[in-house]
């Protein structure tokens, strides 16, 4: 059985070499998705032909994953006994943090008297939910409920609720190649899968209505 995963690229310039991968120990039973259009109809008309303002709907996802140390003991006994679920939880938490190297660089620039310092970039994250859903995302929040602990208070069972959102066109473009190509890939994937819905009962009914609406001889 396939497992969902978050693939992490701390260095966005090296797309061929992910720096981490968080494979879900158990697949969530439900995934809640909300797709929200950005802007208004007026915005779309006003920006027609303006590639700087091309946009995609914003997709938000919420899912809960379960972590249980008992299963991890099968393949990582030493670290599991020593740290409990801390490694797994910290791997998730770091998705909302800039790297320590970026923070050190900012401090050095501040000491050098630079007035404005750009915030450190957080990693590029790709949600892989089977072959038919691969989505660049930003982790917007995570809520961790630690449900059991070992004698040294390391968490050994936890539930983590993840809130994710798709990246905007501007964010993908700013990330450079090959990430900006994902703007097209996301829509292409949806179009490819939507074709298989053309034989649904609703589509066949619409086809019958269109045929019935034709005047005799096919004349309008």
N, C-alpha and C positions, 0 to 999 in steps of 0.2 A: 504494500500500500504506500502511495506517495505521501510525503509529509510536507506541510507548508514550511516556508523558511524565509528569513530575512537575510539577504546577501549584502555585505557591507564593503564599501570602497572608501577607505579613509583618505587615500590619495586618488583624487578624481582624474588625474592625468594617466593613471595606469588601469584602464578598464579591463585589461586582460588578466589582471591579478587582484581578485578580491582579497581584502585583508582579514575578513572574518565571515562567518556564516552561522546564524542562529537557527537551527532546525528545531521546529516545534516537537517537544517530547510526545505530546498528544495533539492531534488536530482538533481545533475548536469545533464544538457542535453547531454553532451558528456564527455567521458573519453578517453584521448589519452594514449595509451600504446606502449612502445618501448621495445623490448626484444633483448638484445645484448649479444652475446657469449663472454665469458671472455677467454683471451688467444688465442693461435693459434693451428692449427692441430698438429704442432710439440710439443707444450706444453702438449697436451693430450697424445701423444704417449710417451713422455719422462716421464710423471707422472703416466703412467698406473700402477695400483695396489698400488699406493702410496696414502693411505687414508688421509694423511695430506694435500694433494693438491687436493682432490676431490672438485669440484666446480659446481655451477649452473649458468645458464645465469643470467645476471643482468636485471631486469625488472624495467623500469621507468614509472611512471604514472603522468599525469598532468590533473587536474580537477579544475573547478571553482565552488564555492558555494556562494549562495546569503544569506545574513542575513538582516532581516527586523524586526525592533523593534515592529511594529504593531502587528505581530502575537504573540510575546512574552508577550505582555500585557495581553493576555488571561489567563496566568498561573503564571506570576511572576510580578505583578503590581508594588510592592514597589521598588524592585531592578531595574526594567526596567526604572522606572521614575527617580530614583536617579543616575543610572550609564549608562543608554543607552546600547549600545552594547559592552561596555568595558569588561564585564565579558566573553562574548563569544569570543571576539578577543584575550584577554589575555590567555584564555584556549588554543587557537591554538598556540599563540606565545611561550608558555611555553614548547611546544613539542621540541623546539630546544635549550632550556636552561637546564643546570644542576640545581638541586634543591638548594634553599638557604642554606639548611642544609649541603649539600656537599661542597658548597663554604665556609661556616664557618669552616668546618673541615679542608679544605685545608689551610685556613689562620692560624688556630691553629698549624698545622704541620709546616708551614713556620716559624712561630714565635719560634717553638721549635728547629729550626735549621736543619730540614730535607732538604737535598739538592734537591731531586727530588720529586715532588708531582704528583701523577696520577690525570688526569682531572676527574671531577665528571661525573658519568654516567648520560646520558639522559634517559628518560623513554622508556620502551618497548611499542611499538604502534602496534596494529593490525587493519588493514583496513578490515572492514566487508562490503562487497558490495553484499548483498544477500547471500543465503546459499552456492552458488557455487563459491564464490570468497572470501576467507579469507586469508589474506596475511600479514605477519609481515613486517613492513615498517619503513623506516627512513624518516622523513620530511627533505628534503634538502633545501627547500626555500619556502617562502610564500610572495606573493605580495598582499598588501591590498589597495583597493581603497575605501575610505570612501566618500559616495555620498551625504549624508544629515546629518544635525546636529540639535539638539534641542537648545533652547535659551541659555543653559549653555555650549554649544559646545561638548556635548556628541554625538558620532556618533549614528545615528538611522537607517541608511541603508548603507550596505557595500557589496562589492564583494571581495572575497578572492580566489586567484589562488594558489593552492597547488601543489608543485612538490614533489613527493615521489619516493623512490626507494626501491626495495626489499632488505632484509638483506642478506649478504653473508653467506656462510657456516661457515666461521670462526667466524663471529659475533654471529651466533646462537649457535655454540658450546661453545664459550666463555661465553654466557649467562647461560649455564648449563641447567639442566632439569627444566621443560618439554620443554623448547624452542628449544633445539637441535633436538627434534623429528620432529619439523616442517620442517626440511630439507627433510625428507621422505614424510611427509604429503602433501607438496606442489606438488611433482611430482605424488604421488598416486592420488590426486584429479584430476589432468589433465588427467592422464591415464584413470581414471574411466569415465570422461565425453567424452573423445575422442572416446570411444567405440561406442557411439551413432552416430558417423559420418560414421561408416562402411557401412551403407546402402545408402550413398549419391550417386548421379548420377555418380560422378567420380569413386567411389569405384566399382560400378556395371560395369562401362565401363572397368575398369582395369581387373575385373574378366572375362569379356567376351574376352578380348584380350588374357589373359593367357590361356583360354580354347581353343581359336582358334589357338594359337601357338603350342599346343600339337600335335606332329606327330601322324599319324594313329596308333591305338593300344596303345597309351599312352607311346610309347617308346621314349627315348631321343636320 
